[in-house]
Amino acid sequence: MKAFQFRLEQALRWRATQADLAKAKVAAAAGRLSGLQGQLESRRIQLTGDARDVATGAPGLSLETWAAWLKRARREMTLIGQQITEAERNLGEQLRLLVEANRKVRLLQKLKQSERTLWNAELDRELDEFSGEAFLVRYNRERSRARSSGG
């Protein structure tokens, strides 16, 4: 019997590669989201610190400058918030694609395992047949020797 060969091995390797790419995309999307959340938190901390400076009457800081800076900072925070929302949506989509890619890999792996099980059963059947035939040949040979030697 020939060696086991899964006819869809190339497809399985391709699906595994796609799953690896999907994992990398999920990691990148998660990194982007984390970076944006860090930017937003940094901006909030900076805003809180600057507000404290204004409240204590930091020299050289006019209320007009503070208002303009505050307006710009809030606009930036809103923009970062929108980017976070988009990054969360993108991460969700990448996770969905990863789940789908993993499902396709598992399907082919199960198919390969099923074919391997069938192949093993066929191999066992052939080995049983061969050992039975070998036993009969040996048995008949020993009987012929016993008859020819007068036994």
C-alpha positions, 0 to 999 in steps of 0.5 A, a space after each residue: 500500500 502506498 504511503 498516506 497522502 492527503 490530497 488537500 494538503 496544499 489547500 490546508 497549508 494555504 488555509 493555515 497561511 491565511 489564518 496566520 495572516 489574519 492573526 497578524 492583522 488582528 494583532 496590528 488592529 489591536 495595537 492600533 486601538 491600544 495606541 489610540 487609547 493611549 493617545 486619548 488618555 495622554 491628552 486627557 492627562 495633559 488637559 487636566 494638568 494644564 487646567 490646574 496650571 490655569 487655575 493656579 494662575 500660571 504666568 504668561 497664560 491668557 484666558 484667550 490663549 487657554 480657551 483656544 488651546 482647550 478648543 483645539 484639544 477637545 477637537 483633537 480628542 473628538 477626532 481621536 475618539 472617532 479614530 478609536 471607534 473606527 479602530 474598534 470596528 476594524 478590530 471586530 472585523 479582523 476578529 471575525 475574519 480570523 474566526 472564519 479562517 480558523 474554522 476553514 483550517 479546522 475543517 480541513 484538519 478534520 477531513 485530513 484526520 478522517 482520511 488518515 483514519 480510513 487509510 489506517 483501517 485499510 492498511 490494517 485490513 491489508 496487513 491482516 490479509 497479508 499475515 493470513 496469507 503468509 501463515 497459510 504459505 508457511 503452514 502448507 510448506 511445513 506440511 509438505 516437508 513433513 509429508 516428503 520426509 515421511 512423517 
